[in-house]
Amino acid sequence: MTSRPSQQIDDPTEKRRFLKQLLFGTGAAYLFAPFYAVWRYLVSPSEKRVPIAPLTLNGSDMENKRYTFLRFGDKNVLVRHDADAVRAFNLRCTHAGCTVEWQDAAQKFVCHCHGAEFHADGTVAKLPATEPLEELTVRREQGRMILFDEAKQR
């Protein structure tokens, strides 16, 4: 048997180069993180307007429930059956884009990201939000309720 010379696995120059690269990458990420956080805070979420096809709501479900949550295109929507009408609200907070929560007992929308609150009709109840929630159009056509991706005029 012939013995082969052992290969040098622990080359100090390779270790040093790897550690320098690791240190540089970590330092760059550390320095970049605050700038990215400030940029995300200052720049509002993009509002790419993609049309959503109208959605026929199941009338029997709406008659039996006071409200229902559904996904409508890229929107989370609360459809509420009030005494006088059916109303639909986009659950995206107008302040920072977080999803608001409907609190039935208090009859208001609450955003837990920054504390904004909205009345049952979508208008602002508590800052920091300054714009009302988007109310979508619900129409009755030929005995059916249809949800449209168009903001209701206030």
Helices and strands as residue ranges (DSSP letters): H 12-42, E 55-57, H 59-64, E 67-72, E 75-81, E 86-90, E 101-103, E 108-110, E 117-119, E 124-126, E 135-141, E 144-151
